[in-house]
Amino acid sequence: MAKVTLNQITKSFDEVPVVRNISLEVADGEFFSLLGPSGCGKTTILRMIAGFTSPSSGKVFFDDKDVTNIPVDQRNTGMVFQNYALFPHLTVFENVAFGLRTRKFSSSEILERVTNSLILVGLGGLEQRPVPQLSGGQQQRVALARAIVIEPDLLLLDEPLSNLDAKLRIETRDQIRELQSQLGITTIYVTHDQEEALAVSDRITVMEKGECCQIDRPDVIYRVPANRFVAKFMGNMNVLTGQTKSKKGNVFFQLANGLNIPLPETTKVLKNPVYLALHPHIIKLSQIEGKDDVEGVVTARQFKGASIEFSIDVNGLSFQVVKNTEESILSIQPGETVWLHIPGDQAIILKS
Amino acid sequence: MNRIKYIMSLRNSFHQGRIIILVPVGFILIGYIIYPGVLVLWESLFRDGVFGLGNYSEFFNIEHPSYIEGLLNSILVSVGSVLISALIGVPLGIIFTHYNFPGRALFSKLAMLPIALPPLVGVLAFLYLYSESGMVPRLIQEFLGLDHVPFSLDGVWAVLLVHGYTMYVFFYLFTAAALKNIDPAINEAAQNLGASSWYRFRKITFPLLIPAFVGATLLVFMTSMNSFSAPFIFGGGVRFLSLNIYTSKLNGDMAMAVTQTVILSTLSIGFLFLMRFLEGRRHYTMGTKGISVFRNEIQGRWRRLSLGATGIVMVVVLLLPHLTILLLSFVQDGTWTYQVFPTIFTGDNYSRLFQDPQVWEPIRNSLSMALISTGADVLIGVGVAYVVVKGTFRGRKILDALVMVPWALPGTVVAINLIVAFSQGTPFSFGQVLVGSFWLLPIAYFIRHLPIVFRASSAAFRQIDSSLEEAARNLGAGWFYSFRRITLPLIGPGVLAGTLLAFVTALGEFVASILLYVYDNRPIAIEILSHLRQFNIGSAAAYGVLLLLLVSVVLIASNYISRDTAQRSLS
C-alpha cells in the first residue's frame, strides 16, 4: 500500500497544456476521486500516475520514492480501463493470471490467487470462459480481478462504470467500494459523474480545464463549493452575479435586475462583484405571497418522480428550483405566477 | 413442416422480386462454373477410352516423374513464396502501423505499388532488370570490371523473387489491418501488469496477429500455386503444375491436361474452404469503441535519418520495375543489343499505339472483351450479392460459396474447363461450339472476375441497414422503387469500385488468354508476349505502360470512392 504525491505536475501535448500545475496527496488506503467534465485532464493525471505518459514538469511520488521516471511495468499499479482492455484471445483465467505470470509466480500460487480473486469479484467458476462471451458487467469484473490479483500498491480506475447500464452501475460501484475497503488499497478513481464520486470517495478533487478547483471531502464539496464551476458541476446550484451591500445594518445581496436578497448580518461586505450560490432545493415555492417573497413565472416543469424541477423566471433571471413531490406542488404548471422565498442565510458567497 | 417453410420462403422471395434474379443466376452459374468443372472431372476418368483412374496413376507414376515433379515444385515454391512474403510484409506492416517518422504516410502507400503491376508486365520488368542480360547484374559487372555477371535470376529463384515482390503486399495489408484492430489499451493493460515489451509482443500482439498470418499464408500459398506468368517466363527447364497443364494441352495430351486441372482445382478449392473456415472461427472482436492507433514517434537524429534512408532505398526497389517498363517503352525496337542500358529512344512506340491499326487492334479487342465481361459481372455479381445478403431462403450460403469458387480457381483451370465444356454445342451455349470463337475469352474473363464484383457488392449491401429499406417500404415505396431510390444510390460507390477493378484486371488478363485466344480476339497481354518473342522490347513495354496507367487510375479512383462513402455513412 502506498501514499501518492503529485508535486506541481504540468502536462502539455503539442504545446497545449492539458494539466496545469497540479499538486495533491492521496493518503495510504484512501479512496480518492478525480472528477470533472470530459477534457479536464483527469485521465491524463491517472495515466501519469500509472506511467503511460510522463509529466512535462513536476514529480510523482509513491510514498517517498520518486517514480517520475520509472517505467509502467515496474510501478506495481493495478489499472482498470474504461473499455476494460481484456485480452480477447485469452480465457478469464489467463487474463487474470497475466500479471502473476509476468511476476514469475509458481503455477500453484497462480491457481490459488486467480481462483480467490475471481471468487472475490463474484465470478468463481467462469475461469475457462473466453472473455468475448461474457456480459459487459462480467467483463468489468474480470478487469477488476486482473487489477487486484497482483496486490498492487495502487488501484487505478479509469471511468470503470461508463460502459454499464444505470442499474448495474450502482451495483458495481458499491461492490468496488466494498472491495476497496476490504483490501485497504489506495485507490484513485476517475469519473465525470458527480453522483458516483460523491457516493464512493473519501475525498474528491474537482477539475476544470486542467486545473484543480477544490480538493475535499464529498460533503464539504457539495455544501461549500470553492467556486462557481464547482457549485454548478456538483450541485447544479443557482449562481447569481451581484454585489454585497449594507444599508442601515442590514446586509443584502444586490442583483443586476434590482432584486435584493437579505444575508445574515455577519456577512462581510465586499467591494468587488461576487457570486451567490444557492442549492435548488433550499428555495421555497408557494402559490401565495409571503414575507420577503419575490414574484416569478414558471417557464418549465420536469416531473422526476420523487421530485419536481422548475425553471422560474424572476425579473429576467432564471432560477432552478427542486421540490419534493407533494400535492401542493403538483398543481403548479408552466405559465403560472409563483412566489419564491430565497433563504439568504443558506446561500454561499463565492469570489470566483 | 420445414418443407412448408421452405416453400413459403421461396414464395416470399418471389414476392420480393428475388426469383427474377435467381433463375438467370442459377442458369449461368451451373452452365459456366459447375458443368465445365464436372465435365473435366468426368473426362479425367478416361484413359484411352477406358474408364478408371489410369490418368491419375500416370500422374503419380514415379517412373515418369515429370508430372509429380511439377506438383512438388509448385508446392515447394509456394512454401518459399510464403516465407519470403512474410519476411518482407510483416515487418513493414508493423513499422508503418506502430512508428511515426517523416514520410510514413507516403511510404505506407508506396508499399502497395506491386499491386499496380499486371502479372505479365511485372514479370517482364524483372526479366530486363535481374536476368542474365538484365540491367542490374550487367551494371554491377561493368562497374567492377568482372568477366561474368555477378548474379542472374533464373529458374526457381527468379520465380521466388517475383512472387515475393508481388505477394508480400498480402502480408503487409493483413498485418497492418490486424494491428489497427488491436485496442491500444490492451497493450497498456499488459504494460501496467508488468510485461516488458518483448513479453507483450510474444503474449499479446503476436497471438492476436495469428489469424491475419494464417489468412495471408493461405492467400499467398494459393496465389503462388496458381501462378503462371512467372514460371512461364522464368521457369526454364523447371516444371510447375500450372505450366504442365499448359504444355500438356499444347502437346495435345488433353487427358493429362484435364487430370492435372482436376488436381490443381482440388487443391485450390480446398484452400478456399480452409480459408473460409478459419475466417469464421477466429474472431477476437470485442465491442470496443473508438479505437485510435497510437504511433510511437521515432526519436533521435540518427535513427530518423537511417529510417529515412531505408525508406528511400525501399521505394527505389519497389519502383524499379515500374520505372523499367517506362524506360523500355521509349526504346526503339531492335536497337538494344549488347549495351548495358538502351541508347536509342523514341516516342514512336506510343504514337503507333493509336495510329497503326495493327497495333491498335489488340487494345480494341481487350477493351471490348473487358466491357462485355465486366457488364455481365455487374449484372450477375450485384444480383447474387443482393439475394445472398438480403435474402432469407435456404441455400444462399451455397450460392455465396459457389460464386467465390472462381476466385480460387487458377486461370489455367478456368481455361481448360471452358475448352472441355464448349468444344461441342451445349444448352448453355444455345447449341453453339464456342472453342475457336470470339466468345470463349470474354466468358473466361467474366468467370474469373465475377468474385471481384460480387465481393464489392455484397460488402456494400451489408453496410446498408435493412431498416433503411424498411423505412422506404413503410413510407409506401414499392420493392423496385425502394431499390432504385434507396439501395442503388447507397451501394453505387462500392459496386463501381469493384466494377472498375474487374475491368482493368480483364484488360491485362494473360493466364486464361494464352490458352483461349484466337487471332481475331488476341488481347493486349498476348500481343506483349509476341512482341517480346520478336525482341520488340519497346512495343511490348508501351502496351505495358498503358495497362499500368489504367490500373493506377482505377486504384486511385476507387480509393477516393471508398473514402467518400466512409464520410457519408451515418454510424
Chai-1 contact restraints between the chains, C-beta under 6 A:
chainA,res_idxA,chainB,res_idxB,connection_type,confidence,min_distance_angstrom,max_distance_angstrom,comment,restraint_id
A,A50,B,N192,contact,1.0,0.0,6.0,A-B,restraint_1
A,F52,B,E188,contact,1.0,0.0,6.0,A-B,restraint_2
A,V72,B,Q191,contact,1.0,0.0,6.0,A-B,restraint_3
A,V72,B,N192,contact,1.0,0.0,6.0,A-B,restraint_4
A,D73,B,Q191,contact,1.0,0.0,6.0,A-B,restraint_5
A,D73,B,G194,contact,1.0,0.0,6.0,A-B,restraint_6
A,D73,B,A195,contact,1.0,0.0,6.0,A-B,restraint_7
A,M79,B,N192,contact,1.0,0.0,6.0,A-B,restraint_8
A,F81,B,A185,contact,1.0,0.0,6.0,A-B,restraint_9
A,F81,B,A189,contact,1.0,0.0,6.0,A-B,restraint_10
A,N83,B,T288,contact,1.0,0.0,6.0,A-B,restraint_11
A,A85,B,A185,contact,1.0,0.0,6.0,A-B,restraint_12
A,A85,B,I186,contact,1.0,0.0,6.0,A-B,restraint_13
A,A85,B,A189,contact,1.0,0.0,6.0,A-B,restraint_14
A,P88,B,Y284,contact,1.0,0.0,6.0,A-B,restraint_15
A,P88,B,M286,contact,1.0,0.0,6.0,A-B,restraint_16
A,H89,B,P207,contact,1.0,0.0,6.0,A-B,restraint_17
A,H89,B,L208,contact,1.0,0.0,6.0,A-B,restraint_18
A,H89,B,Y284,contact,1.0,0.0,6.0,A-B,restraint_19
A,F98,B,L193,contact,1.0,0.0,6.0,A-B,restraint_20
A,G99,B,L193,contact,1.0,0.0,6.0,A-B,restraint_21
A,G99,B,G194,contact,1.0,0.0,6.0,A-B,restraint_22
A,T102,B,L193,contact,1.0,0.0,6.0,A-B,restraint_23
A,T102,B,G194,contact,1.0,0.0,6.0,A-B,restraint_24
A,T102,B,A195,contact,1.0,0.0,6.0,A-B,restraint_25
A,R103,B,G194,contact,1.0,0.0,6.0,A-B,restraint_26
A,P132,B,M286,contact,1.0,0.0,6.0,A-B,restraint_27
